[in-house]
Amino acid sequence: MSRARTALVVAQREFTTLLRTPTILVLALGFVVVVGGFVLAAGTGGYLPLVLDLVAPMEILVPLLAFAFGYRAIQSDADRGELETIQTYPLSRLSFVGGVFLGRLAGLLPVVLVALGLSAGAVVFTPGDAVSVVVRHGTVDAPVLFLRFVTLTVLFTAVALAVAVAVSAAARSGREALAIAVVLVIALVLGFDATIVAALSGGLIGPDALGTLTALSPNSAYRGLVYTLAVGDVYTRSAPTPSLLAGTAGLTLWFVGALGVAVARVWRE
């Protein structure tokens, strides 16, 4: 059996596991409801305001949901003693981790896309004031702006899930996986940005370095890419954001690095 086919078999197994886990289904529904609540509370009247209203909540909610979907993906097999049996199969580390990631992603992405799709529906079917501000390159409020935001959010979701799978592979127990997951979520949501702000306030770094340093955090890299590609600089000229290259590199390094850690640590030797 080819490597790709074995990975798909593992992915199907992981996806089925998600569907059979009531907690995951409840969390998925909760995610959609919370995102919808943000949109209704904001009373968004256009695609550009919708992006601005959702980027901050998504920075928090997406990592939370991704870690809920992935932080025990591999650890649960170890707890049940199934991981040792899986190692006896003609299955490479890369195929197994890739299958786990793809299966969990197949369950996670529809939840995120449904929430974002319903949010866009609120703009389509709810009357609101037209957005007349011209953004970058003369682009006015249009569905393509929200489509860019959705694409970037999908990429951010994949990165967050990759980190969660790495935690699941590296941890040696369920409690350790949970502890690492909690610390990482806090670091992703608050820690990296707070550290950069503290370093700036203490004079350890200069304002010119902010654009590059913020790309070291996947959340800040995601935010910067949204501002660059989906919002434009009319709203964000005073906000230090990573460049397009730095933000892309930051997310790529987190994704590749996380899956690399998962592949290296998956077999419990």
C-alpha positions in Angstrom: 0.0 0.0 0.0 1.4 3.4 -1.0 2.3 6.0 1.6 -0.5 8.3 0.4 -3.1 5.6 0.7 -2.1 4.5 4.2 -2.3 8.2 5.2 -5.8 8.4 3.9 -6.8 5.2 5.8 -5.5 6.8 9.0 -7.3 10.1 8.1 -10.6 8.2 7.7 -10.2 6.6 11.1 -9.5 9.9 12.7 -12.5 11.6 11.0 -14.8 8.7 12.2 -13.4 9.1 15.7 -14.4 12.8 15.7 -17.9 12.0 14.6 -18.3 9.5 17.4 -17.1 12.0 20.1 -20.0 13.9 21.6 -17.8 16.5 23.2 -16.3 17.4 19.9 -19.7 17.9 18.4 -20.8 20.1 21.3 -17.7 22.2 20.9 -18.3 22.5 17.2 -21.8 23.7 17.7 -20.6 26.1 20.4 -18.0 27.6 18.1 -20.6 28.3 15.4 -23.0 29.9 18.0 -20.3 32.1 19.5 -19.1 33.4 16.1 -22.7 34.0 15.2 -23.2 35.9 18.4 -20.2 38.2 17.7 -21.6 39.0 14.3 -25.1 39.7 15.6 -23.8 41.8 18.4 -21.6 43.9 16.0 -24.5 44.5 13.6 -22.1 44.2 10.7 -23.3 46.0 7.5 -20.6 45.0 5.0 -17.9 42.6 4.2 -15.0 44.8 5.3 -16.5 45.6 8.7 -17.3 41.9 9.1 -13.6 41.1 8.6 -12.6 43.7 11.1 -15.2 42.4 13.6 -14.1 38.8 13.2 -10.3 38.9 13.0 -9.8 39.3 16.8 -12.3 36.7 17.9 -10.9 34.2 15.3 -7.4 34.7 16.8 -8.8 33.3 20.1 -11.5 30.9 19.0 -9.6 29.1 16.2 -6.7 27.9 18.4 -9.1 26.9 21.2 -11.1 24.8 18.8 -8.1 23.4 17.0 -6.5 22.3 20.2 -9.8 20.7 21.4 -9.8 18.7 18.1 -6.1 17.7 18.1 -4.4 17.8 21.5 -5.3 14.2 22.3 -5.3 12.8 18.7 -2.2 10.7 19.1 -2.1 10.6 22.9 -5.5 8.9 23.1 -4.1 6.0 21.1 -1.1 5.8 23.5 -3.5 5.7 26.5 -5.5 2.8 25.0 -2.3 0.9 24.1 -3.2 1.1 20.4 -0.1 3.1 19.4 2.2 0.2 20.0 0.0 -2.0 17.8 0.0 0.6 15.1 3.8 0.7 15.1 3.8 -3.0 14.1 2.1 -2.1 10.8 4.0 -1.2 7.6 3.2 2.5 8.4 5.8 5.3 8.4 5.8 8.1 11.0 5.1 10.6 8.2 2.1 8.6 6.9 0.6 8.2 10.4 1.1 11.8 11.5 -0.1 13.1 8.1 -3.2 10.9 8.3 -4.0 12.0 11.8 -3.6 15.7 10.8 -5.7 15.3 7.6 -8.5 13.4 9.4 -8.7 16.0 12.2 -8.6 18.8 9.7 -11.4 17.3 7.7 -13.6 17.5 10.8 -12.3 20.9 11.9 -12.5 22.9 8.7 -16.2 22.5 8.0 -17.0 23.9 11.4 -14.9 27.0 10.8 -16.3 27.4 7.2 -19.9 27.0 8.4 -19.4 29.7 11.0 -17.8 32.0 8.5 -20.5 31.2 5.9 -23.3 32.0 8.2 -21.5 35.3 9.1 -21.4 36.2 5.4 -25.0 35.4 5.2 -25.7 38.0 7.8 -24.2 40.6 5.5 -26.2 39.4 2.5 -29.6 39.2 4.1 -29.3 41.9 6.7 -29.7 45.5 5.5 -27.0 47.8 6.6 -25.2 51.0 5.8 -23.0 50.8 2.7 -19.3 51.0 3.3 -17.9 53.8 1.2 -14.3 53.8 2.4 -11.9 52.9 -0.3 -9.2 50.5 0.8 -6.0 49.4 -0.7 -5.6 49.7 -4.5 -9.0 51.4 -4.8 -10.9 48.2 -3.8 -14.3 49.0 -2.1 -16.2 46.7 0.2 -16.8 43.5 -1.8 -17.3 39.8 -1.2 -13.7 39.1 -2.4 -12.4 40.8 0.7 -14.2 38.3 2.9 -13.1 35.4 0.7 -9.5 36.4 1.3 -10.2 36.5 5.0 -11.8 33.0 4.8 -8.8 31.7 3.0 -6.3 33.1 5.5 -8.5 31.7 8.4 -8.4 28.3 6.8 -4.6 28.5 6.7 -4.4 29.7 10.3 -6.7 26.8 11.3 -4.4 24.3 9.7 -1.4 25.8 11.5 -3.1 25.8 14.9 -4.2 22.1 14.4 -0.6 21.2 13.4 0.6 22.6 16.7 -2.1 20.7 18.6 -1.1 17.4 16.9 2.6 18.1 17.8 1.5 18.5 21.4 -0.4 15.2 21.2 2.7 13.4 19.8 5.2 14.9 22.2 3.2 14.5 25.5 3.7 11.4 27.5 0.3 11.4 29.2 -3.2 12.9 28.9 -2.5 15.3 31.7 0.8 16.4 30.2 -0.9 17.0 26.8 -3.6 19.1 28.5 -1.1 21.1 30.5 1.1 21.8 27.4 -2.1 22.6 25.3 -3.3 25.2 27.9 0.2 26.9 28.1 0.5 27.0 24.3 -3.0 28.4 23.8 -2.3 31.2 26.4 1.1 31.8 24.7 -0.5 32.0 21.2 -3.4 34.2 22.3 -1.6 36.5 24.7 2.0 35.5 25.5 3.9 36.3 22.3 2.3 39.7 21.8 2.6 40.6 25.5 6.3 39.7 25.5 6.9 41.9 22.4 5.1 44.8 24.0 7.1 44.4 27.2 10.3 44.3 25.3 9.3 47.4 23.4 8.4 49.2 26.6 11.7 48.3 28.2 13.7 49.5 25.3 15.0 46.1 24.4 13.7 46.4 20.8 12.9 49.3 18.6 9.7 50.1 16.7 11.4 49.2 13.4 11.7 45.6 14.6 8.0 45.1 15.4 6.9 44.1 11.9 9.4 41.2 11.9 9.1 40.1 15.5 5.3 39.9 15.4 5.6 37.4 12.6 7.1 35.0 15.1 3.7 34.5 16.6 1.2 32.6 14.4 -1.6 34.7 15.7 0.1 38.0 14.8 1.2 36.6 11.5 -2.4 35.7 10.7 -3.6 39.1 11.8 -0.9 40.9 9.7 -1.8 38.9 6.6 -5.5 39.7 7.1 -4.7 43.4 7.4 -2.5 43.3 4.4 -4.6 41.1 2.0 -8.2 41.6 3.2 -8.3 45.0 4.8 -5.7 47.3 3.5 -3.7 50.1 5.1 -6.5 52.6 5.5 -7.6 51.1 8.8 -4.2 49.8 10.0 -1.5 52.4 9.1 -0.7 52.9 12.7 -0.7 49.2 13.7 2.6 47.3 13.5 2.0 44.3 11.4 4.3 41.8 9.7 5.0 42.2 6.0 3.4 39.9 3.6 6.7 37.9 3.3 7.3 37.8 7.0 3.7 36.8 7.9 3.7 34.0 5.3 7.1 32.8 6.5 6.0 32.8 10.1 2.9 30.7 9.5 4.9 28.3 7.2 7.6 27.8 9.8 5.0 27.1 12.5 3.2 24.6 10.3 6.3 22.7 9.1 8.0 22.9 12.5 4.9 21.6 14.3 4.4 18.6 12.0 8.1 18.0 12.1 8.0 17.7 15.9 5.0 15.4 15.6 6.8 13.1 13.1 9.9 13.0 15.3 8.1 12.2 18.5 5.2 10.1 17.5 6.6 6.6 18.1 7.0 6.1 21.9 10.4 4.5 22.1 
